[in-house]
Each structure stands twice: as C-alpha cells, then as structure tokens.
Amino acid sequence: MREFATASTFAIAEDETIVRSVYTQAEQTPERVLFSRPSGDRWLDVTAAEFARLVSGVAKGLIANGIRPGDRVVLLSATRFEWTLFDFAIWAAGAVTVPVYDSSSAEQVRWILEDSGAALAVVETARHKDLLDAAPDSLQRMVVIDDGAEAILITDGEQTADAVLRERLDGLRADGLASLVYTSGTTGRPKGCMLTHRNLLSEVRGILHASIGEVARPGQRMLTFLPLAHVLARAVSLAAFEGGMTQAHWADFKTITEQFTRFRPHTILGVPRVFEKVRDGADKKARAGGKVKGAVFRYAERTAIRWSETADSTGEFHPSPLLRLQHALCDRLVYAPLRAALGGHCEFAISGGGALAPRLGHFFRGVGVPIYEGYGMTESTAAHCVNVPGAIKIGSVGQPLGGNAVRIAEDGEIELSGGVVFAGYWHNDQATAAAVRDGWLRTGDIGVLDEDGFLSITGRKKDLLVTAGGKNVSPGPLEDRIRSHPLISQAVVLGDGRPFITALLTIDPEAFQTWKATNGKPAPATVADLRADPALRAELQLAIDDANTTVSHAEAIKKFALLDHDLTEESGELTATLKVKRHIITTRYADTIDAMYRG
C-alpha cells in the first residue's frame, strides 16, 4: 500500500471559525476592497468594513426571524455577491448553510428541505420560491434575493443588539457544523455531507499555504463564476477572501469571456469545459479568418504543447534554441491575443470537478497561463490533492495539501485523510461508517501514486459520472426511471468527461410486438428497421422527459441512441444479477456514443 503525506504548516485553534476573517479584515484593513458588485456597466467596490457591516446586519435579521444556533438555512441561488454575503451571515448568526443548486428540480429541493430540517430559506428568484411550494413544516420563512432579501433582513434586525450577535459569534467552535452540502449520491437519495469550520479552514489554509497562495493576496483579482453551491467554487472563493483578494461574481456562463476582459482577473477558477471552450473559441475564430490563419493556430497549438512538455516538475522549461524562437513567434501571433481574451492579467488558472485532458493542460501552460489541476470531493471539502506552482505534473492531480495524506488501498482505491475530511453524513451513520474507516475516506476512485507523491486518477470504482462541466450525475436513478417505461428494457446513462448527459436504450422484445400492433407498424419490422421511426423515437423521448423531471437541467439527458438488440448476460453485457457492465458497454458501443456528441 503506497502512501504519501504533506506536513501541515498551520494550526487551527478550537475557537477559530471560517467567519472570523470577516471581522479581522474589517478591523485591520477596513478600506481593503474585497468585492466588486456589478452595477450596470460598472463594478462597485465593497470594502472590508462595509462587508462586515452587511454581514452583521443580515445576521441580526436572521436572529430576529428566530434562527437559533445550529439551525439549518437553505441558500438557493446562482453565483452572485449576495450568495457569499448570506453564507457568511448565516455563520455569523451561529447557523448552518445548506447550499442548493439554482438548477435543482422541485423533487431535489423538497428532499433537501425535509432531510436537513431547514428553518429558513434564502432563494434568488420567484421561480425558486415556487420550488418550495410543498415545503415541510420546519421551514419558518422564505426570503427572495431579487425581492430585496438583503435589505429586508437588515431592517428586521435593527432592534437586535450587537451583544446578541457577539454572543453567537463567540459560541462558534472549529469543530462545530458549518455547512450541510448534499451530494448527487450514487444510489438513492442525496446525502448531506457535514462540513465543520475546521474542515473549511483546513481547506482554505491548505490552499493559501501552497504556492497558489502567492497569487491570493491583496490587490489581486478573481472572477467567481462557477456555482457557489459546488464545494470547489466555494472553497476557492473562501480562500481568496481570507487571502485578501478582490472578487467579482458572474453567473451567466454564456457571457463569461466578456467579463474576463471587463474585470481582468489574475486568477480563473474553472472546470475542464471552461478551458475547452476558450481553446475551441480561439480555434473557431482562426478558422473563420481563412485557411492560413487556421493553419497558424494549429501550428501555434503544437508549439505550445511541445514547449510545455519540456518543463520539469518544478515548472522550469528547457526548450531547444529552435523551439524558443518558434515559441516567441507564436506568442506574438496567437498566445498574446489568447491571453488578452482572458483579461490580459491572468497569471494562472485552477481546474477541478473533472479530468482535464493533458493536451489541454500542456496547451495552456505553453500559452503562458498554466492550469493547476486538483482532485477532491464534497466529503474532502473540495481539493485534497492539487498541482501548484513549483510542483506540477500535467496528467496528475498533484500532491496532498498541507496536513493531508493519500494512499492507495490493495484494490487500487484512493483513500484520503487529514483536516479536510468531513465529519460524516447527516443522520446517516451507516453511510458514514462505510465511507470512513480509521480516519481514511474511501473515495470510490481508482488511482496510482508515483514516487514523488503525485496522484493520478485511472478509473472509477463507483459509477458516478462527472461531466466536462464538473457536474456530478448519478446514473442509477435516471436509469431506473427510464426502465419503468414498458417499452424499454435497458438504459445506460453516459457522460463522464463529456459536455452533457446521454443514454443508450434497448427495447423489450415482447413489449415491442404490442407497440407495433398498436401503432400500425409491420409485424416483421425489427428494432433496426424502425430505429429512426418518428413515432418510436417520440415514445422513447417520453421516457427520457419523465426521467429528466427528477433532476436539474445540468443532469438531464440531452440525447439518446437506440441499440438494435437487447443487452444480455450471454453477450457479456450484463452480470449474472442482470446489472449492466458499464465498461463493456462504453467500449463496445464507442462509435454510437461518439456520434451523439458529434451531432
């Protein structure tokens, strides 16, 4: 069993909490600009002192509305300044934040409300408010950000004494529950991961004490656009806050490149799909300029990759004299404009939530914007291992952050330990015992450790899919729902590392005979004969649409393909207990799967 640990360079006191930095920065550097709020075509600065006043005001409003220490408060919103404000205010009131994706379905929201026993909900829009129509009795109140929730709560709390808020803050402890983050779950209902203040502080300080912390400092800018309900975006945002960076928020992914040039960030946090789109956009623009420009871009891309491949594990490049000249030429023609498209000031990027293709990592490093890829999960409070400046191996996910360790079990499973490992699953001791043994978190992923402690992911012991956009999708519930349609025999949901979710379907032979008779189709017709039949595809689409009602838009199945035969044990596609052998399916039908993504 191979194991690697990184020594901790920081300590966390028993009374430290993630919210303390709000008041520390307000006292020590009150004029420091911590946020820029979008206002029309301008950014409005929010200083440390102003932010502390807003956090205190909203926290007192929560207290005035009956929120007690330890109460759970749902936060359902897209990424925006108010998300971070409410997150800190919930902590200041002594409560626990329960983040929910703004794209969640009514069924998902209802389960999280019931399971967490949330006492209050902060939602972004009227549409989100409608999702809570069937809220449980535990929910005392709901406020809507677009309807002035910030101002409403501040007004509600005007009669709450400062001493009451101070008592709440003083009552917080490092090992107290800070957040309840629900996973997508591999089977059954999502589980609530209990993250303590110590977990969050361990993550934040691990990031800041790594070489990445050199950029997370006052005067540097970061644009936060990934969903803050995702533990990765939230953890990096908290690290940027504690480091004193200036953050801006933006939720519209379609216009994010415009905001890069508008805000000019020094650091970009993204998932692989973000960087794929940047690279693909540059390629598309070059091709639109004619054959010559297209050829120049492809040459520059190859040069950037070759340049990056000369680097050692410290990031030091060792190009030949000829490659140095070629790179300089490409920099003027291609790389400089590409860096300008990222705002012109980006020193590096961080990628997580899915596997980054090594070729893409080499391309961006060769362009001059290195991407530092990491690995973790909700149960490890986001990144556990990460590549950092001075210690990077493209294709790996790096070494453990300070105070953490990683090991490979006898069966190849990756196991994690350290201060970032969560406190367990909410009201689910059985699941906790299965996930954590002797302080080691069993990830369900398969990997290898090299002699320098760099971890590489080689496979998944579990079936959880992670799209190129970083969205975790559990295929089991979707497959079960689709198979409930009488015409469908098997459904295999796919999308790991892909831009969206798809499915392979097979037809039940007996049900198919009945369907043909009912719909006036020739009795001898086979599935292959009718694969493109509009009526058959419409019937199958009904099953897909029904399954999609149980998940968010990002988890929904966008395309499906129909196989002309059923899956069987005899063909090696099903186990003896009739479970789908996913790895066999993805290999055997690779062309069919690829066609769905080429369309």
Buried (B, 14 or more C-beta within 10 A) or exposed (E): EEEBBBEBEBEBEEEBBBBBBBBEBBEEBEEBBBBBBBEEEEBEBBBBBBBBEBBBBBBBBBBBBEBEBEBBBBBBBBBBBBBBBBBBBBBBBBBBBBBBBBBBBBEBBBBBBBBBBBBBBBBBBEEBBEBBEEBEEBBBBBBBBBEEBBEBBBEBBEEBEEEBBEEBBEEBBBEBBBBBBBBBBBEEBBBBBBBBBBBBBBBBBBBBBBBBBBBBEBEBBBBBBBBBBBBBBBBBBBBBBBBBBBBBBBBEBEEBBEBBEBBBBBBBBBBBBBBBBBBEEBBEBBBEEEEEBBEBBBBBBBBBBBBBBBBEBEBEBEBEEEBEEBBEBBBEBBBBBBBBBBBEBBBBBBBBBBBBBBEBBBBBBBBBBBBBBBBBBBBBBBBBBBBBBEBBBBBBBBBBBBBBBBBBBEEEBBBBBBBBBBBBBBEBEEBBEEBBEEEBBBBBBBBBBBEEBBBBBEEBBBBBBBBBBBBBBBBBBBBEBBBEBEBBBBBBBBBBBBBBBBBBBBBBEEBBEEBBEEEEBEEEEEBEEBBEBEEBBEBBEEBBEEBBEBBBEBBBBBBBBBBEBBBEEEEEBBEEEEEBBBEBBBEBBEEBBEEBBEE
